[in-house]
Amino acid sequence: MTTRILLILIPTLLLSNLFAYCQKRSVDSVQYEGEFYYKVPRSKFDRLSIGDIKSDYGYSDNESLPNGKWIQFYNEGDYIPGRIFNLQNDTLNGNYVEIYENRFVAEEGAYSNGKKTGKWKYWYPNGVVKEEGFYTEGEETGEWESWYSDGSYKYKGKKGIRVAENGYVFNIYVGAWRWYFANGKIKNEGYYDDLGYETGKWKKYYENGQLKLEENYVNGKREGNAIKYYPNGQFESRFLYERGSGYYSKLKDSIYTVYYNNGQLKEKGPIYNGMRFGIWESWYENGQKKSKGNFIYKTYTFCSTVPVDEAYLLKEGEWTYWYPNGKKMAEGEYGFGKTNIETNCEGGADITTFYTTDDWEFWDENGKEVSKKYLLDKNIWEEDRQPMDGLHYMWEHFFEEDWEDSLPPGM
């Protein structure tokens, strides 16, 4: 019985090998601009995969494609080149070019053992240079420059390589860096240390060239004075950071002030443990008092790899609000409630909320006593019930910064 099975299997295997041999075909070659290339049998719109090329030509995994120059067209028969590259032992080696369908070059450089090396250059579809710089072992290194599609400068600086403790290799930014608006004005500028951390003085500007923000960094964290200005050059606020021990920089305990762009005081109050804490006052742009009351903060536990305490703000005690004409709008003491929020911890977390009690008094702009509903219906009064995220509130309220704009692309 065993012998019969083997006699059946052996011819089957032979037929299978014979079929595979018959399926394998010669690699197509084509002449383009006077030179001969091996042809990738797939459209440029498909990915470039050595395995796919082998499959299309009937090569097995352990068979190598011909060494030499290869070309990939956008579509069969149109002969608009999309890629031109070199293969050595099934690996990208030598010059590499990608081309837009309008025949403008998209990128150009070289590979060594499958990794980008040396100088690379990238273009927009309109032919304007987009970016250029150097690679070492597939990682961006050395001087890099970038431009907008109209040819105006975008950024310039030096890139390097950093190896993490787990062996992961990633790009960093080192030395002096500068980013530009499309109008040629400087957008951000500063300095990175050899480990890729921001260090020293960093500046951010408005598109009109006016200084927007000036800060100092140590090991990638804010330290010391941070000063913000309005587009007209008017001072807005000054905050003092102490050296942070975690991911975020931390404000020093002090009294802080914020101003309008006309120089009028906007807000004033104490910061404690990086949070609003104590009596805060605010004013309208015309100088009239806007609000006065007490802030406190509480924490809850958020479960992660290591459980952390998250802080949130509450309004506490008596608060008073005014209209821009100086008339009193509302006054009363906030009451406290409880609510459960979802966290990564089992059962979530019970946090405190605050709300206006029935003892509050409300007035219209003329000083006439009215109901809270009257102000709510006119969108004059906004009910306070939920706590405010302390960190997020401080960040957005005082700086209104999207620091993704300040960081290099990809960070």
VEXDREN-2710 file (C-alpha; in Angstrom, 1 decimal):
% VEXDREN-2710
k/r/px/py/pz
1/MET/0.0/0.0/0.0
2/THR/2.8/2.4/0.9
3/THR/4.6/1.8/-2.4
4/ARG/1.4/2.6/-4.4
5/ILE/1.0/6.0/-2.6
6/LEU/4.6/6.9/-3.3
7/LEU/4.2/6.0/-7.0
8/ILE/1.3/8.4/-7.1
9/LEU/3.0/11.2/-5.3
10/ILE/6.2/11.3/-7.2
11/PRO/4.7/11.9/-10.6
12/THR/2.5/14.6/-9.0
13/LEU/5.5/16.4/-7.7
14/LEU/7.3/16.1/-11.0
15/LEU/4.3/17.5/-12.8
16/SER/4.1/20.3/-10.3
17/ASN/7.7/21.3/-10.9
18/LEU/7.3/20.9/-14.7
19/PHE/4.2/23.2/-14.5
20/ALA/6.2/25.8/-12.5
21/TYR/9.0/25.7/-15.0
22/CYS/6.6/26.2/-17.9
23/GLN/5.0/29.1/-16.0
24/LYS/8.4/30.9/-15.6
25/ARG/9.1/33.3/-18.4
26/SER/11.9/35.5/-19.5
27/VAL/12.1/38.9/-17.9
28/ASP/10.9/41.6/-20.3
29/SER/13.3/44.3/-21.4
30/VAL/12.6/47.6/-22.9
31/GLN/14.5/50.5/-24.4
32/TYR/13.9/53.9/-22.9
33/GLU/15.9/57.0/-24.0
34/GLY/18.5/54.9/-25.6
35/GLU/19.1/52.6/-22.7
36/PHE/17.9/49.1/-22.0
37/TYR/16.1/48.2/-18.8
38/TYR/14.4/45.2/-17.2
39/LYS/10.7/45.9/-17.0
40/VAL/8.5/45.8/-13.9
41/PRO/5.3/44.1/-15.1
42/ARG/3.1/46.2/-12.8
43/SER/1.8/49.7/-12.9
44/LYS/3.5/52.6/-11.0
45/PHE/0.3/52.9/-9.1
46/ASP/1.1/49.5/-7.5
47/ARG/3.7/49.2/-4.8
48/LEU/7.2/48.3/-5.6
49/SER/7.7/44.8/-4.3
50/ILE/10.5/42.4/-5.3
51/GLY/8.3/39.5/-4.3
52/ASP/5.5/40.7/-6.6
53/ILE/8.0/41.1/-9.5
54/LYS/9.2/37.5/-8.9
55/SER/5.6/36.2/-8.8
56/ASP/4.7/37.9/-12.0
57/TYR/7.7/36.4/-13.8
58/GLY/7.2/33.0/-12.2
59/TYR/10.4/33.1/-10.1
60/SER/10.6/31.1/-6.8
61/ASP/11.6/32.8/-3.6
62/ASN/15.1/31.4/-3.8
63/GLU/15.7/32.5/-7.3
64/SER/17.2/36.0/-7.9
65/LEU/15.9/38.5/-10.5
66/PRO/18.5/39.7/-13.0
67/ASN/20.9/42.3/-11.7
68/GLY/20.9/45.7/-13.4
69/LYS/18.7/48.6/-14.2
70/TRP/14.9/48.3/-13.9
71/ILE/12.0/50.5/-15.0
72/GLN/8.4/50.7/-14.0
73/PHE/5.8/52.5/-16.1
74/TYR/2.6/54.2/-15.0
75/ASN/0.4/52.1/-17.3
76/GLU/1.0/49.3/-19.8
77/GLY/1.6/50.7/-23.2
78/ASP/1.8/54.4/-22.2
79/TYR/5.6/54.3/-21.6
80/ILE/5.5/57.1/-19.0
81/PRO/8.2/56.1/-16.5
82/GLY/7.3/56.0/-12.8
83/ARG/10.4/54.5/-11.3
84/ILE/13.9/53.8/-12.5
85/PHE/16.2/51.8/-10.1
86/ASN/19.0/49.2/-9.8
87/LEU/18.8/45.7/-8.4
88/GLN/21.7/43.7/-7.1
89/ASN/20.8/40.3/-5.6
90/ASP/17.1/41.3/-5.2
91/THR/18.1/44.4/-3.3
92/LEU/17.9/48.0/-4.2
93/ASN/21.5/49.2/-4.9
94/GLY/22.6/52.3/-6.8
95/ASN/20.7/55.2/-8.3
96/TYR/16.9/55.5/-7.7
97/VAL/14.5/57.9/-9.4
98/GLU/10.7/58.4/-9.0
99/ILE/8.9/60.4/-11.6
100/TYR/5.5/62.1/-11.6
101/GLU/3.0/61.3/-14.3
102/ASN/3.6/64.7/-15.8
103/ARG/7.2/63.6/-16.3
104/PHE/8.7/65.9/-13.6
105/VAL/11.1/64.1/-11.2
106/ALA/9.6/63.4/-7.8
107/GLU/12.6/62.1/-5.9
108/GLU/16.2/61.1/-6.7
109/GLY/18.9/59.5/-4.7
110/ALA/20.8/56.2/-4.2
111/TYR/20.4/53.0/-2.2
112/SER/23.0/50.8/-0.6
113/ASN/21.9/47.3/0.4
114/GLY/18.3/48.4/0.4
115/LYS/18.8/51.5/2.5
116/LYS/18.8/55.1/1.4
117/THR/22.3/56.6/1.4
118/GLY/24.0/59.9/0.4
119/LYS/22.2/62.9/-0.9
120/TRP/18.5/62.7/-1.7
121/LYS/16.3/65.4/-3.4
122/TYR/12.5/65.7/-3.5
123/TRP/10.4/67.9/-5.8
124/TYR/6.8/69.1/-6.0
125/PRO/4.7/68.1/-9.1
126/ASN/5.4/71.6/-10.5
127/GLY/9.1/71.0/-10.6
128/VAL/10.0/73.1/-7.6
129/VAL/12.4/71.5/-5.1
130/LYS/10.6/70.4/-2.0
131/GLU/13.3/69.0/0.3
132/GLU/16.9/67.8/0.1
133/GLY/19.4/66.3/2.5
134/PHE/21.5/63.2/3.4
135/TYR/20.9/59.7/4.5
136/THR/23.1/57.3/6.4
137/GLU/22.0/53.7/6.6
138/GLY/18.5/54.7/5.7
139/GLU/18.3/57.5/8.4
140/GLU/18.2/61.2/7.7
141/THR/21.5/62.8/8.8
142/GLY/23.4/66.1/8.2
143/GLU/22.0/69.3/6.8
144/TRP/18.4/69.3/5.5
145/GLU/16.5/72.1/3.8
146/SER/12.9/72.4/2.7
147/TRP/10.9/74.8/0.5
148/TYR/7.2/75.6/-0.1
149/SER/5.7/74.8/-3.5
150/ASP/6.3/78.4/-4.6
151/GLY/10.0/78.1/-3.9
152/SER/10.1/80.1/-0.7
153/TYR/12.1/78.7/2.2
154/LYS/10.4/76.4/4.7
155/TYR/13.1/75.2/7.1
156/LYS/16.7/74.5/7.5
157/GLY/18.7/72.4/10.1
158/LYS/20.7/69.4/10.9
159/LYS/19.4/65.9/11.5
160/GLY/21.0/63.0/13.4
161/ILE/20.5/59.5/14.7
162/ARG/19.7/58.5/18.3
163/VAL/19.6/54.9/19.6
164/ALA/17.2/54.2/22.4
165/GLU/18.0/51.9/25.3
166/ASN/15.8/49.2/23.7
167/GLY/17.9/49.5/20.5
168/TYR/15.4/51.4/18.5
169/VAL/17.0/53.8/16.0
170/PHE/15.2/57.1/15.3
171/ASN/15.9/60.5/13.8
172/ILE/16.6/63.5/15.9
173/TYR/17.1/67.2/15.2
174/VAL/20.4/68.7/16.3
175/GLY/22.0/72.1/16.3
176/ALA/20.3/75.3/15.1
177/TRP/16.9/75.0/13.4
178/ARG/14.8/77.6/11.7
179/TRP/11.3/77.4/10.1
180/TYR/9.8/79.9/7.8
181/PHE/6.4/81.1/6.7
182/ALA/5.6/81.0/3.0
183/ASN/6.1/84.8/2.9
184/GLY/9.8/84.3/3.9
185/LYS/9.4/85.5/7.5
186/ILE/10.8/83.4/10.2
187/LYS/8.2/81.2/11.9
188/ASN/10.2/79.4/14.7
189/GLU/13.8/79.1/15.6
190/GLY/15.9/77.4/18.3
191/TYR/18.6/74.9/19.1
192/TYR/18.6/71.2/19.7
193/ASP/21.3/69.4/21.7
194/ASP/23.2/66.3/20.6
195/LEU/20.4/64.0/22.0
196/GLY/17.7/65.9/20.0
197/TYR/16.3/67.9/23.0
198/GLU/15.3/71.6/22.7
199/THR/17.9/73.6/24.6
200/GLY/18.4/77.3/25.3
201/LYS/16.2/80.1/23.9
202/TRP/13.4/79.3/21.5
203/LYS/11.4/81.9/19.6
204/LYS/8.1/81.8/17.7
205/TYR/6.9/84.6/15.4
206/TYR/3.7/85.9/13.8
207/GLU/3.5/85.9/10.0
208/ASN/4.0/89.7/10.1
209/GLY/7.5/89.1/11.7
210/GLN/6.5/90.2/15.2
211/LEU/7.8/88.1/18.0
212/LYS/5.0/85.8/19.4
213/LEU/6.6/83.7/22.1
214/GLU/10.0/83.4/23.7
215/GLU/10.9/80.5/26.0
216/ASN/13.9/78.8/27.5
217/TYR/14.5/75.0/27.4
218/VAL/16.7/72.6/29.3
219/ASN/16.8/69.0/28.2
220/GLY/13.6/69.5/26.2
221/LYS/11.5/71.1/28.9
222/ARG/10.6/74.7/29.6
223/GLU/12.5/76.4/32.3
224/GLY/12.6/80.0/33.4
225/ASN/10.6/82.8/31.8
226/ALA/8.1/82.3/29.0
227/ILE/6.9/85.6/27.4
228/LYS/4.1/85.9/24.9
229/TYR/3.2/88.9/22.8
230/TYR/0.3/90.0/20.5
231/PRO/0.7/90.5/16.8
232/ASN/0.9/94.3/17.4
233/GLY/3.9/93.7/19.7
234/GLN/1.9/94.3/22.9
235/PHE/3.0/92.2/25.9
236/GLU/0.4/89.6/26.8
237/SER/1.7/87.4/29.6
238/ARG/4.8/86.1/31.4
239/PHE/5.0/82.7/33.0
240/LEU/7.8/81.2/35.0
241/TYR/8.6/77.5/34.6
242/GLU/10.6/75.3/37.0
243/ARG/12.5/72.3/35.8
244/GLY/9.9/69.6/35.2
245/SER/10.4/66.0/36.4
246/GLY/7.8/64.4/34.1
247/TYR/6.6/64.8/30.5
248/TYR/5.2/68.3/31.1
249/SER/7.0/71.4/32.1
250/LYS/5.6/72.9/35.3
251/LEU/4.8/76.5/36.2
252/LYS/6.4/77.8/39.4
253/ASP/4.1/78.9/42.2
254/SER/3.5/82.6/41.8
255/ILE/1.0/85.3/40.9
256/TYR/0.4/85.5/37.1
257/THR/-1.1/88.2/34.9
258/VAL/-2.5/88.2/31.4
259/TYR/-3.1/91.4/29.3
260/TYR/-5.2/92.4/26.3
261/ASN/-3.5/93.6/23.2
262/ASN/-4.4/97.2/24.2
263/GLY/-2.4/96.8/27.4
264/GLN/-5.5/96.4/29.6
265/LEU/-5.2/93.8/32.4
266/LYS/-7.2/90.6/31.4
267/GLU/-6.7/88.1/34.3
268/LYS/-4.7/87.9/37.5
269/GLY/-4.3/85.2/40.1
270/PRO/-2.1/82.6/41.8
271/ILE/-0.7/79.3/40.4
272/TYR/0.0/76.5/42.8
273/ASN/1.5/73.1/41.7
274/GLY/1.0/74.2/38.1
275/MET/-2.7/74.9/38.6
276/ARG/-5.0/77.9/39.2
277/PHE/-5.5/78.0/43.0
278/GLY/-7.1/80.7/45.1
279/ILE/-8.8/84.0/44.1
280/TRP/-8.7/84.9/40.4
281/GLU/-10.0/88.1/38.9
282/SER/-10.7/88.9/35.3
283/TRP/-11.5/92.1/33.4
284/TYR/-13.1/93.1/30.1
285/GLU/-11.1/94.9/27.4
286/ASN/-12.6/98.2/28.4
287/GLY/-11.2/97.8/31.9
288/GLN/-14.5/96.8/33.7
289/LYS/-14.3/93.9/36.1
290/LYS/-15.6/90.7/34.6
291/SER/-15.4/88.0/37.4
292/LYS/-13.9/87.3/40.7
293/GLY/-13.8/84.0/42.6
294/ASN/-11.9/81.1/44.1
295/PHE/-10.4/78.1/42.2
296/ILE/-9.4/74.8/43.8
297/TYR/-8.3/71.6/42.2
298/LYS/-8.7/67.9/43.0
299/THR/-7.2/64.7/41.6
300/TYR/-8.4/61.3/40.5
301/THR/-6.4/58.2/39.6
302/PHE/-5.9/57.1/36.0
303/CYS/-4.8/53.5/35.6
304/SER/-2.0/53.0/33.1
305/THR/1.2/51.0/33.1
306/VAL/1.9/53.1/36.1
307/PRO/-1.2/54.7/37.8
308/VAL/-1.0/58.4/37.6
309/ASP/-3.0/61.2/39.3
310/GLU/-4.9/63.5/37.0
311/ALA/-5.8/67.0/38.2
312/TYR/-9.0/69.0/37.4
313/LEU/-10.2/72.5/38.4
314/LEU/-13.3/73.5/40.3
315/LYS/-14.9/76.9/41.1
316/GLU/-15.5/77.0/44.8
317/GLY/-17.3/79.4/47.2
318/GLU/-18.7/82.8/46.3
319/TRP/-18.3/84.1/42.8
320/THR/-19.3/87.4/41.2
321/TYR/-19.8/88.2/37.6
322/TRP/-20.3/91.6/35.9
323/TYR/-21.4/93.0/32.5
324/PRO/-19.0/95.2/30.4
325/ASN/-21.0/98.2/31.5
326/GLY/-20.0/97.6/35.1
327/LYS/-23.4/96.3/36.3
328/LYS/-23.5/93.1/38.3
329/MET/-24.6/90.0/36.3
330/ALA/-24.6/87.1/38.9
331/GLU/-23.5/86.3/42.4
332/GLY/-23.7/83.3/44.6
333/GLU/-21.9/80.3/46.1
334/TYR/-21.2/77.2/44.0
335/GLY/-22.5/73.9/45.3
336/PHE/-20.7/70.5/44.8
337/GLY/-21.9/67.3/43.4
338/LYS/-20.5/64.0/42.3
339/THR/-20.3/62.1/39.0
340/ASN/-18.5/59.0/37.8
341/ILE/-16.3/59.1/34.8
342/GLU/-14.7/56.3/32.8
343/THR/-11.0/55.7/33.3
344/ASN/-8.8/52.7/32.7
345/CYS/-9.4/51.7/36.3
346/GLU/-12.1/49.3/37.1
347/GLY/-15.2/51.1/38.1
348/GLY/-14.0/54.4/36.8
349/ALA/-13.5/57.4/39.1
350/ASP/-15.9/59.5/41.2
351/ILE/-15.1/63.1/40.7
352/THR/-16.5/66.4/42.1
353/THR/-18.6/68.7/40.0
354/PHE/-19.8/72.3/40.7
355/TYR/-23.0/74.1/39.9
356/THR/-25.0/77.2/40.7
357/THR/-27.4/76.6/43.6
358/ASP/-30.9/78.0/44.0
359/ASP/-29.5/80.8/46.2
360/TRP/-27.8/82.6/43.3
361/GLU/-29.0/86.0/42.2
362/PHE/-29.0/87.2/38.6
363/TRP/-29.5/90.7/36.9
364/ASP/-29.9/92.1/33.4
365/GLU/-27.6/94.8/31.9
366/ASN/-29.7/97.5/33.5
367/GLY/-29.5/96.1/37.1
368/LYS/-33.0/94.5/37.1
369/GLU/-33.2/91.2/38.9
370/VAL/-34.0/88.3/36.6
371/SER/-34.0/84.5/36.6
372/LYS/-31.1/82.3/35.5
373/LYS/-33.3/81.0/32.7
374/TYR/-33.5/84.6/31.3
375/LEU/-29.7/84.8/31.0
376/LEU/-29.4/81.3/29.6
377/ASP/-32.0/81.9/27.0
378/LYS/-30.1/85.0/25.9
379/ASN/-26.8/83.1/25.8
380/ILE/-25.4/85.5/28.4
381/TRP/-24.9/82.9/31.1
382/GLU/-23.2/79.6/30.6
383/GLU/-24.0/77.0/33.3
384/ASP/-21.0/75.6/35.2
385/ARG/-21.4/72.0/36.1
386/GLN/-18.4/70.0/35.0
387/PRO/-14.9/70.3/36.3
388/MET/-12.2/71.7/34.0
389/ASP/-9.2/69.7/33.0
390/GLY/-6.5/71.5/34.9
391/LEU/-3.6/70.9/32.6
392/HIS/-5.5/71.4/29.3
393/TYR/-7.2/74.5/30.6
394/MET/-4.0/76.1/31.7
395/TRP/-2.3/75.2/28.4
396/GLU/-5.1/76.4/26.1
397/HIS/-6.1/79.4/28.1
398/PHE/-2.8/81.1/28.6
399/PHE/-0.8/80.1/25.6
400/GLU/-3.4/79.0/23.0
401/GLU/-0.5/77.3/21.3
402/ASP/-0.5/74.4/18.9
403/TRP/3.1/73.4/19.4
404/GLU/2.8/70.9/16.6
405/ASP/3.4/73.9/14.4
406/SER/6.6/74.6/16.2
407/LEU/8.0/71.1/15.9
408/PRO/9.8/69.7/12.9
409/PRO/7.8/67.6/10.4
410/GLY/7.2/64.1/11.7
411/MET/7.8/64.9/15.4
END
